[in-house]
């Protein structure tokens, strides 16, 4: 089935003081309201659908910030970035996940060789990166969806139990034969790095940008449940399994985002390290019922369908987020919104407007 890419079709207007600006890493819809995350903020932005002003197919603006510190008792300091990389709306909640990984200091052109050598050897963990949370969505008096600490029906904002150093997920992976050795390696060095999130009931799929092991990309499956003031890992089966691993053949690419459409899982994939390389969307047909029926703790999926290849630039225009448009916005055709990190000049207008792509499947 052919795919047509319509470039620069979705206009996003931010404000000078918005939490999220141009480096977009996550997206999700509540009806015709758009939630977006950026990897340098500790919060989310909500944008409203507006009438187009130019040739774009969709326009969103009138941005509102939702700082995570107003909703959760964060594992790290409120000013520390959360590096939010995955988002999903399900059952009245907005789910978010941070990268969970370490970062390495980068060199700076104005520093001497010795100073840059020290910087390149320094590893940093921002505690808020180790965040997995669900945030209740509740309409305000005007009908606009908002994120709240506690909804009127009792739903509460909760995160996976842990602190600035570890949470229940990283502790479960610490001795894992596949991922344990990579927990101390920064994400952009092919270390542990969560960048995709999909939700199916109480089960969560976490897509890893890294590590990619001998060309195999990993998808982690967990379940969570509320327990007191936190979320905890729940059993996936009557054997007490807390974690399943699915290795996917994505031609050596790492996962950048995940999105369910019906029973199919769409996977946005790109280079795991700091490389300028192909960014593609893969389709895992009938993934939802297969995952629900699976009882294997580790399984391999060697054959996925490549749906489309996305544009990228040299150091710019890295696709980081994909999500399906609601029916009211798609005109009855299967359509996806794709948003980009480091947007190039062709994806920007002024200081606070960026453009994403609208993908339609004909």
C-alpha positions as CSV (number, residue, x, y, z in Angstrom):
1,X,0.0,0.0,0.0
2,X,1.7,3.3,-1.1
3,X,2.4,6.0,1.4
4,X,2.6,9.7,0.7
5,X,4.6,12.1,2.9
6,X,3.3,15.7,3.1
7,X,6.1,17.8,4.4
8,X,5.7,20.7,6.9
9,X,2.0,20.2,7.1
10,X,1.5,20.6,10.8
11,X,2.2,23.9,12.4
12,X,3.0,24.1,16.2
13,X,3.1,27.6,17.8
14,X,4.8,27.9,21.1
15,X,5.3,30.9,23.4
16,X,8.6,32.5,24.4
17,X,8.4,31.1,27.9
18,X,7.0,27.6,27.0
19,X,8.5,24.6,28.8
20,X,8.7,22.9,25.4
21,X,10.1,24.7,22.4
22,X,11.6,23.0,19.4
23,X,13.3,19.8,20.4
24,X,10.2,17.6,20.4
25,X,10.4,14.0,21.6
26,X,6.9,12.9,22.4
27,X,3.3,13.4,21.2
28,X,-0.2,12.3,22.0
29,X,-3.7,13.4,21.3
30,X,-6.8,14.0,23.5
31,X,-9.5,14.5,20.8
32,X,-8.2,17.5,18.9
33,X,-5.8,18.7,21.7
34,X,-2.2,17.9,21.2
35,X,0.2,17.0,24.1
36,X,3.9,17.4,23.4
37,X,7.1,16.7,25.3
38,X,10.7,17.9,24.8
39,X,13.8,16.2,25.9
40,X,15.2,19.3,27.7
41,X,12.2,20.1,29.9
42,X,10.7,18.8,33.1
43,X,7.1,19.2,32.0
44,X,4.6,18.9,29.1
45,X,2.8,21.3,26.9
46,X,-0.8,21.2,25.6
47,X,-1.7,22.8,22.3
48,X,-5.1,23.6,21.0
49,X,-6.2,23.0,17.4
50,X,-6.5,26.3,15.6
51,X,-7.6,27.4,12.1
52,X,-4.7,27.2,9.6
53,X,-3.0,30.4,8.6
54,X,-1.2,29.2,5.5
55,X,-0.9,26.1,3.4
56,X,-0.5,23.7,6.3
57,X,-3.1,21.1,6.9
58,X,-3.2,21.5,10.7
59,X,-2.2,24.2,13.1
60,X,-1.9,24.0,16.9
61,X,-1.2,26.8,19.4
62,X,-2.4,28.6,22.5
63,X,0.1,26.6,24.4
64,X,-0.2,25.8,28.1
65,X,2.5,24.4,30.3
66,X,2.1,21.6,32.8
67,X,5.3,21.3,35.0
68,X,5.8,17.8,36.3
69,X,6.7,19.2,39.7
70,X,3.1,20.5,40.1
71,X,1.8,16.9,39.5
72,X,4.2,14.5,41.0
73,X,6.8,14.1,43.8
74,X,9.7,13.9,41.4
75,X,12.6,11.6,42.0
76,X,15.1,14.4,41.2
77,X,15.2,18.1,41.7
78,X,12.4,20.1,40.0
79,X,14.9,22.0,37.8
80,X,16.5,18.8,36.5
81,X,15.3,17.8,33.0
82,X,13.2,14.6,32.8
83,X,14.3,13.8,29.2
84,X,10.8,12.7,28.4
85,X,10.9,10.4,25.4
86,X,7.7,8.4,25.2
87,X,4.0,9.4,25.7
88,X,0.7,7.7,25.3
89,X,-3.0,8.4,26.2
90,X,-5.0,5.5,27.6
91,X,-7.9,5.0,29.9
92,X,-8.1,8.7,31.0
93,X,-4.3,9.0,31.7
94,X,-1.4,10.5,29.9
95,X,1.5,8.2,30.4
96,X,5.1,9.5,30.2
97,X,8.5,7.9,30.4
98,X,12.0,9.3,30.7
99,X,15.1,7.9,29.0
100,X,16.3,6.4,32.3
101,X,19.8,6.6,31.0
102,X,23.1,8.3,31.8
103,X,24.4,11.2,29.8
104,X,28.0,12.1,28.9
105,X,29.2,15.7,29.0
106,X,30.0,17.0,25.5
107,X,33.0,19.0,24.4
108,X,32.8,22.8,23.9
109,X,34.5,24.7,21.1
110,X,35.7,27.4,23.5
111,X,37.5,24.9,25.9
112,X,41.0,23.7,25.6
113,X,41.9,20.0,24.9
114,X,42.5,19.1,28.6
115,X,39.2,20.6,29.7
116,X,37.3,18.9,26.9
117,X,39.0,15.6,27.8
118,X,37.7,16.0,31.4
119,X,34.2,16.8,30.1
120,X,34.1,13.8,27.8
121,X,35.0,11.5,30.8
122,X,32.2,12.9,33.0
123,X,29.0,10.9,33.3
124,X,25.8,12.5,34.7
125,X,22.5,11.1,35.9
126,X,19.6,13.5,36.1
127,X,17.3,11.8,38.6
128,X,14.1,12.8,36.8
129,X,15.2,10.8,33.8
130,X,14.3,7.7,35.8
131,X,10.6,8.6,35.6
132,X,7.7,6.4,34.5
133,X,4.3,8.0,35.4
134,X,0.6,8.2,34.6
135,X,-1.1,11.6,34.9
136,X,-4.9,11.9,35.1
137,X,-6.6,13.9,32.3
138,X,-9.6,15.9,33.4
139,X,-11.6,18.6,31.6
140,X,-11.7,22.0,33.2
141,X,-14.8,24.3,33.3
142,X,-14.3,25.2,29.6
143,X,-14.0,21.6,28.5
144,X,-10.3,21.7,27.8
145,X,-8.3,18.6,29.0
146,X,-5.9,19.3,31.8
147,X,-3.4,17.2,33.8
148,X,-4.2,17.1,37.5
149,X,-2.8,15.5,40.7
150,X,-6.1,13.9,41.5
151,X,-9.3,13.7,39.4
152,X,-12.8,14.0,40.8
153,X,-13.3,10.3,40.1
154,X,-10.3,9.4,42.3
155,X,-7.6,8.8,39.7
156,X,-4.2,10.1,40.9
157,X,-0.9,11.0,39.4
158,X,1.5,8.3,40.3
159,X,5.0,7.3,39.3
160,X,7.0,4.1,39.5
161,X,8.5,3.8,42.9
162,X,12.1,4.9,43.1
163,X,14.5,7.7,43.8
164,X,17.0,9.8,41.9
165,X,19.4,6.8,41.5
166,X,17.1,3.9,40.7
167,X,13.5,2.7,40.4
168,X,11.9,-0.6,40.3
169,X,12.5,-1.0,36.6
170,X,16.3,-0.3,36.7
171,X,16.6,-2.5,39.8
172,X,14.9,-5.4,37.8
173,X,17.4,-4.8,35.0
174,X,20.5,-4.4,37.1
175,X,21.4,-8.1,36.8
176,X,19.8,-8.8,33.5
177,X,22.2,-10.7,31.2
178,X,21.3,-8.5,28.2
179,X,20.9,-5.1,29.7
180,X,22.6,-5.1,33.1
181,X,26.0,-4.3,31.5
182,X,24.6,-1.4,29.6
183,X,23.0,0.4,32.6
184,X,26.3,2.2,33.3
185,X,26.8,3.3,29.7
186,X,25.3,6.6,28.4
187,X,22.4,6.3,26.1
188,X,24.1,8.0,23.1
189,X,27.0,5.6,23.5
190,X,24.7,2.6,22.8
191,X,23.9,2.4,26.5
192,X,20.5,1.9,28.0
193,X,18.0,4.5,26.6
194,X,14.2,4.3,26.6
195,X,12.6,6.3,23.8
196,X,9.3,4.7,23.0
197,X,6.1,4.0,25.0
198,X,2.9,2.1,24.1
199,X,0.1,1.2,26.5
200,X,-2.3,-1.8,26.3
201,X,-4.4,-1.9,29.5
202,X,-2.1,-2.4,32.4
203,X,0.8,-3.6,30.1
204,X,3.4,-1.2,28.9
205,X,5.8,-1.6,26.0
206,X,9.1,0.3,26.4
207,X,11.1,0.7,23.2
208,X,14.9,1.0,23.6
209,X,17.0,3.2,21.4
210,X,19.9,1.3,22.9
211,X,21.5,-1.0,23.4
212,X,21.2,-2.6,20.0
213,X,22.7,-6.1,20.4
214,X,24.3,-7.6,17.3
215,X,21.7,-5.8,15.2
216,X,18.8,-6.8,17.4
217,X,16.7,-4.0,18.9
218,X,14.8,-4.5,22.2
219,X,11.3,-3.9,23.3
220,X,10.6,-4.4,27.0
221,X,7.1,-5.5,28.3
222,X,6.1,-4.8,31.8
223,X,2.8,-4.4,33.8
224,X,2.2,-1.8,36.5
225,X,-0.4,-1.3,39.2
226,X,-1.1,1.3,41.9
227,X,0.3,0.4,45.3
228,X,-0.1,3.1,47.9
229,X,1.4,6.4,46.7
230,X,3.3,4.8,43.8
231,X,3.2,2.4,40.9
232,X,4.9,-0.9,41.2
233,X,5.7,-3.7,38.8
234,X,2.9,-6.2,38.5
235,X,3.1,-9.9,37.5
236,X,2.6,-10.6,33.8
237,X,1.5,-14.2,34.4
238,X,0.9,-16.7,37.1
239,X,4.6,-17.6,37.2
240,X,5.4,-14.2,38.6
241,X,7.1,-12.8,35.5
242,X,7.8,-9.1,35.9
243,X,9.6,-8.4,32.6
244,X,9.5,-9.9,29.1
245,X,12.0,-9.1,26.3
246,X,11.2,-8.9,22.6
247,X,14.1,-8.5,20.2
248,X,13.2,-7.0,16.9
249,X,15.1,-6.9,13.6
250,X,15.1,-3.2,12.6
251,X,18.3,-3.4,10.5
252,X,20.5,-2.2,13.4
253,X,18.3,0.9,14.1
254,X,17.1,1.7,17.6
255,X,13.6,2.6,18.6
256,X,12.6,6.3,18.7
257,X,8.9,5.9,19.3
258,X,6.0,3.4,19.4
259,X,2.3,3.7,18.6
260,X,-0.6,1.2,18.4
261,X,-3.0,1.5,15.6
262,X,-5.7,-1.1,16.2
263,X,-3.8,-4.5,16.6
264,X,-0.8,-3.3,14.7
265,X,2.3,-1.7,16.4
266,X,4.1,1.1,14.5
267,X,7.8,1.6,15.4
268,X,9.8,4.7,14.6
269,X,13.4,3.7,14.3
270,X,16.7,5.6,13.8
271,X,20.4,5.4,14.7
272,X,21.1,4.5,18.3
273,X,24.2,6.7,18.5
274,X,24.9,10.3,17.4
275,X,24.8,9.5,13.7
276,X,23.1,11.0,10.6
277,X,21.3,8.0,9.3
278,X,18.1,6.7,8.0
279,X,14.9,7.1,10.0
280,X,12.2,4.6,9.2
281,X,8.8,3.5,10.3
282,X,8.2,-0.2,10.7
283,X,4.9,-2.1,11.1
284,X,4.5,-5.1,13.4
285,X,1.3,-6.5,12.1
286,X,-1.1,-8.0,14.7
287,X,1.3,-7.3,17.5
288,X,-1.3,-6.6,20.1
289,X,-3.0,-10.1,20.1
290,X,0.4,-11.8,19.7
291,X,1.8,-10.0,22.8
292,X,-1.3,-10.7,24.8
293,X,-1.0,-14.5,24.0
294,X,2.7,-14.8,24.4
295,X,4.2,-16.5,27.5
296,X,7.8,-16.7,26.4
297,X,10.1,-14.5,28.6
298,X,12.3,-13.8,25.6
299,X,11.3,-13.9,22.0
300,X,12.6,-12.8,18.6
301,X,10.7,-11.0,15.8
302,X,12.8,-11.2,12.7
303,X,10.4,-10.0,10.0
304,X,8.7,-6.7,10.2
305,X,7.3,-4.6,7.4
306,X,8.9,-1.3,6.6
307,X,6.1,1.3,6.1
308,X,7.9,4.5,5.2
309,X,11.3,6.2,5.2
310,X,11.4,9.7,6.7
311,X,13.6,12.6,5.8
312,X,16.5,13.6,7.9
313,X,19.3,16.2,7.7
314,X,22.9,16.4,8.8
315,X,22.6,17.1,12.5
316,X,19.0,18.3,12.0
317,X,15.4,17.0,11.5
318,X,15.6,13.8,13.5
319,X,12.2,12.3,13.8
320,X,11.5,11.5,17.5
321,X,7.7,11.2,17.9
322,X,4.9,9.5,16.0
323,X,1.2,9.2,16.9
324,X,-2.0,8.5,15.1
325,X,-4.4,11.4,14.4
326,X,-7.9,11.2,15.9
327,X,-10.6,10.4,13.4
328,X,-11.9,14.0,13.6
329,X,-8.6,15.3,12.3
330,X,-7.7,12.7,9.8
331,X,-10.6,13.0,7.4
332,X,-11.3,9.3,7.7
333,X,-7.9,8.2,6.4
334,X,-5.2,6.6,8.5
335,X,-2.8,9.5,9.3
336,X,0.1,10.1,11.6
337,X,1.8,13.1,13.1
338,X,5.6,13.0,13.1
339,X,7.6,15.6,15.1
340,X,11.3,16.3,15.0
341,X,14.2,16.9,17.3
342,X,16.7,19.6,16.2
343,X,14.4,21.0,13.5
344,X,16.2,22.6,10.5
345,X,15.5,26.0,9.0
346,X,12.9,24.4,6.7
347,X,10.9,23.3,9.8
348,X,11.0,26.6,11.7
349,X,9.3,30.0,11.4
350,X,10.6,32.6,13.6
351,X,11.7,31.7,17.1
352,X,8.7,29.8,18.4
353,X,7.0,28.0,15.5
354,X,8.0,24.6,14.3
355,X,6.6,22.2,11.7
356,X,6.0,18.5,11.8
357,X,4.9,16.1,9.1
358,X,1.5,14.7,8.3
359,X,1.8,11.1,7.0
360,X,-1.2,9.7,5.2
361,X,-1.7,6.1,4.2
362,X,-3.5,6.0,0.9
